[in-house]
Amino acid sequence: MATPRTAPSSDRSLLRDDVYRRLRDAIENGTFEPGEQLKDKELAAWLGVSRTPVREALLRLAQSGLVLAQPGRSTIVSPLDVREVRDARDVVAAMHQVAVREAVPALTEADVTTMRDANRRFAAALESGDVESAVRADDELHGVPVTICGNRALATVLEQFTPTLRRAERLRFGSPLGHASVAQHDELIRLCAAGDVEGAASVAYGTWQSLQTDAGPTAGPPEAAG
C-alpha cells in the first residue's frame, strides 16, 4: 500500500467528546466535589489536551447543570439542587417509559438475557458496596430498551439530563435504598419477557421516579413551601 501523503487528522469531535466524558465522570464520581472551582488551564494539563476542548466541555456540562459557568468568572461544580434533580428525574423517567414502550415488541430472548445478567451484576455490586459497578450495570440494563427502540431524539435527551441524576444515583446505590432497585428491575424484566408493553413501561417510569431528589447534605437549598 502506498504511504499516504498526509497523516490522518485527529477527529476533533472525538477529542471534544472524550474530554467532556472524562470531566463529566469526574464530577459524577466525586473526584470534583460540589462547589469546587474548575480552572480550564489546570484541567487541560490534567487531561493532556489544549484548553479549547476543555472550555467546550465546560459549556456542555453547564447545559447539563453539572457546573456553573460564567464568562470571565470562575466555573464551579454545581451543588446538588433539589429542583434541578427532580426536573431531570421527571424527564429521564418519561424517556425510559417511552423507550420501553417502543422496545418491548422488538425485544429478543437475548436482549432479555442481557437485562437479567446486568441485574445480577447490579445486585452483586450493591452487596459488595461497589457503587461504580452498580451504576455501570444499571446503565447496561436500562440501555437495552433505549438501544432497541432506536429513537435518536430520546437518546439525545437522556444524554443531556441523565448526568444531572448521577450523584443522586450514587447516593442511592450506596445506601440500603439501592436494594429496592433490584426488585424493580426484576419486575421490569419479567414484564418485558411477557410482552406486556404498558406494564413494563409503567415499571420503567416508576423505577426512575423512585429516585430521591433530596440527596442529603450536598443538596442545594430546600424549596420554599407554598
C-alpha positions as CSV (number, residue, x, y, z in Angstrom):
1,M,0.0,0.0,0.0
2,A,1.3,3.4,-0.9
3,T,2.2,5.7,2.1
4,P,-0.4,8.4,2.4
5,R,0.9,11.9,1.6
6,T,-0.8,13.3,4.7
7,A,-1.1,12.0,8.2
8,P,-4.6,11.1,9.3
9,S,-6.1,14.1,11.0
10,S,-7.3,13.6,14.6
11,D,-11.1,13.7,14.9
12,R,-11.7,16.9,16.9
13,S,-15.3,15.8,17.7
14,L,-14.0,12.6,19.3
15,L,-11.5,14.6,21.3
16,R,-14.2,17.0,22.5
17,D,-16.5,14.1,23.4
18,D,-13.7,12.3,25.3
19,V,-12.8,15.4,27.3
20,Y,-16.5,16.0,28.1
21,R,-17.0,12.4,29.2
22,R,-13.9,12.4,31.4
23,L,-14.8,15.7,33.1
24,R,-18.5,14.6,33.5
25,D,-17.4,11.3,35.1
26,A,-15.0,13.1,37.4
27,I,-17.9,15.2,38.7
28,E,-20.3,12.3,38.9
29,N,-17.9,10.1,40.8
30,G,-16.9,12.8,43.3
31,T,-13.4,13.4,42.0
32,F,-14.5,17.1,41.8
33,E,-16.8,17.9,44.7
34,P,-19.8,20.3,44.7
35,G,-18.6,23.9,44.9
36,E,-15.1,23.1,43.8
37,Q,-13.6,25.6,41.3
38,L,-12.6,24.3,37.9
39,K,-9.8,26.1,36.0
40,D,-9.5,25.3,32.3
41,K,-5.7,25.6,32.4
42,E,-5.4,23.0,35.2
43,L,-7.9,20.7,33.7
44,A,-6.1,20.9,30.3
45,A,-2.8,19.9,31.9
46,W,-4.5,17.1,33.8
47,L,-6.1,15.7,30.7
48,G,-3.1,16.4,28.4
49,V,-5.1,18.5,25.9
50,S,-5.4,22.1,24.9
51,R,-7.7,24.5,26.7
52,T,-10.2,24.7,23.8
53,P,-11.8,21.3,24.2
54,V,-11.9,21.8,28.0
55,R,-13.7,25.1,27.6
56,E,-16.2,23.4,25.2
57,A,-16.7,20.6,27.6
58,L,-17.4,23.0,30.5
59,L,-20.1,24.7,28.4
60,R,-21.7,21.4,27.7
61,L,-21.5,20.5,31.4
62,A,-23.2,23.8,32.2
63,Q,-26.0,22.9,29.9
64,S,-26.4,19.6,31.8
65,G,-26.4,21.5,35.1
66,L,-23.3,19.9,36.4
67,V,-21.2,23.1,36.5
68,L,-22.0,26.8,37.0
69,A,-20.0,28.7,34.4
70,Q,-20.0,32.4,34.0
71,P,-17.9,34.1,31.2
72,G,-14.9,35.9,32.7
73,R,-15.6,34.4,36.2
74,S,-14.9,31.2,37.9
75,T,-16.5,27.9,37.0
76,I,-17.6,25.7,39.8
77,V,-19.1,22.2,40.3
78,S,-22.8,22.7,40.9
79,P,-24.2,21.8,44.2
80,L,-26.9,19.2,44.1
81,D,-30.1,21.2,43.6
82,V,-33.3,19.5,44.6
83,R,-35.4,21.2,42.0
84,E,-32.9,20.5,39.1
85,V,-32.6,16.9,40.1
86,R,-36.3,16.5,40.4
87,D,-36.9,18.1,37.0
88,A,-34.2,15.9,35.3
89,R,-35.6,12.8,37.0
90,D,-39.1,13.5,35.6
91,V,-37.7,13.9,32.1
92,V,-35.5,10.8,32.3
93,A,-38.3,8.7,33.7
94,A,-40.6,9.8,30.8
95,M,-37.9,9.0,28.3
96,H,-37.3,5.5,29.7
97,Q,-41.0,4.9,29.7
98,V,-41.2,5.7,26.0
99,A,-38.1,3.6,25.3
100,V,-39.6,0.5,26.9
101,R,-43.0,1.0,25.3
102,E,-41.3,1.2,21.9
103,A,-38.8,-1.6,22.5
104,V,-40.8,-4.4,24.1
105,P,-42.4,-5.7,20.9
106,A,-38.9,-6.0,19.4
107,L,-37.0,-7.4,22.3
108,T,-35.4,-10.8,21.7
109,E,-34.7,-13.5,24.2
110,A,-31.0,-12.5,24.0
111,D,-32.0,-8.9,24.9
112,V,-33.9,-10.1,28.0
113,T,-31.0,-12.3,29.0
114,T,-28.7,-9.3,28.8
115,M,-31.0,-7.4,31.1
116,R,-31.1,-10.3,33.6
117,D,-27.3,-10.6,33.5
118,A,-27.0,-6.9,34.1
119,N,-29.4,-7.1,37.1
120,R,-27.4,-9.9,38.6
121,R,-24.2,-7.9,38.4
122,F,-26.1,-4.9,39.8
123,A,-27.3,-6.9,42.8
124,A,-23.8,-8.3,43.4
125,A,-22.3,-4.8,43.2
126,L,-24.7,-3.5,45.8
127,E,-23.9,-6.4,48.1
128,S,-20.2,-5.7,47.8
129,G,-20.6,-1.9,48.1
130,D,-19.2,-1.3,44.7
131,V,-21.2,1.7,43.6
132,E,-19.3,2.3,40.4
133,S,-20.0,-1.2,39.2
134,A,-23.7,-0.8,40.2
135,V,-24.0,2.3,38.1
136,R,-22.5,0.6,35.1
137,A,-24.7,-2.5,35.4
138,D,-27.8,-0.3,35.9
139,D,-26.8,1.7,32.8
140,E,-26.5,-1.6,30.8
141,L,-29.8,-2.9,31.9
142,H,-31.8,0.3,31.1
143,G,-29.7,0.8,27.9
144,V,-31.1,-2.3,26.3
145,P,-34.6,-0.8,25.6
146,V,-33.0,2.5,24.7
147,T,-30.9,0.9,22.1
148,I,-33.6,-1.4,20.8
149,C,-36.1,1.4,20.3
150,G,-33.7,3.3,18.1
151,N,-35.1,6.7,18.9
152,R,-32.3,9.1,18.4
153,A,-34.2,12.1,19.9
154,L,-34.9,10.2,23.0
155,A,-31.3,9.1,23.4
156,T,-30.2,12.7,23.0
157,V,-32.5,13.9,25.7
158,L,-31.2,11.1,28.0
159,E,-27.6,12.1,27.3
160,Q,-28.3,15.6,28.3
161,F,-30.3,15.0,31.5
162,T,-29.0,11.7,33.0
163,P,-25.8,13.3,34.2
164,T,-27.8,15.5,36.5
165,L,-29.0,12.4,38.3
166,R,-25.7,10.6,38.6
167,R,-24.7,11.9,42.0
168,A,-28.2,11.2,43.4
169,E,-28.0,7.7,41.9
170,R,-24.6,7.0,43.5
171,L,-26.0,8.1,46.9
172,R,-29.0,5.8,46.4
173,F,-26.8,2.8,45.4
174,G,-24.5,3.4,48.3
175,S,-27.4,3.2,50.8
176,P,-29.9,0.4,51.8
177,L,-32.4,2.2,49.5
178,G,-30.5,0.9,46.5
179,H,-31.5,-2.7,47.1
180,A,-35.1,-1.8,46.2
181,S,-33.9,-1.3,42.6
182,V,-33.1,-5.0,42.2
183,A,-36.8,-6.0,42.7
184,Q,-37.9,-3.2,40.4
185,H,-35.5,-4.4,37.7
186,D,-36.8,-8.0,38.2
187,E,-40.3,-6.9,37.6
188,L,-39.4,-4.8,34.6
189,I,-37.6,-7.8,33.1
190,R,-40.5,-10.1,33.8
191,L,-43.0,-7.8,32.1
192,C,-40.6,-7.3,29.1
193,A,-40.2,-11.0,28.7
194,A,-44.0,-11.4,28.8
195,G,-44.5,-8.8,26.2
196,D,-46.6,-6.6,28.5
197,V,-45.9,-3.2,26.8
198,E,-47.8,-0.9,29.1
199,G,-46.9,-2.8,32.3
200,A,-43.2,-2.7,31.5
201,A,-43.4,0.9,30.5
202,S,-45.1,1.8,33.8
203,V,-42.5,0.0,35.9
204,A,-39.7,1.7,33.9
205,Y,-41.2,5.0,34.7
206,G,-41.8,4.2,38.4
207,T,-38.2,2.9,38.7
208,W,-36.8,6.3,37.8
209,Q,-39.4,8.2,39.6
210,S,-38.4,6.5,42.8
211,L,-35.0,8.2,42.7
212,Q,-34.8,10.5,45.7
213,T,-34.4,14.1,44.7
214,D,-33.3,15.3,48.1
215,A,-29.8,14.0,48.0
216,G,-28.8,15.0,51.5
217,P,-26.1,17.5,52.8
218,T,-24.7,18.3,49.4
219,A,-28.1,19.3,48.0
220,G,-28.9,22.9,47.3
221,P,-31.3,25.0,49.5
222,P,-34.7,23.4,50.0
223,E,-37.7,24.6,48.0
224,A,-39.9,27.1,49.7
225,A,-43.2,25.7,50.9
226,G,-46.2,27.1,49.1
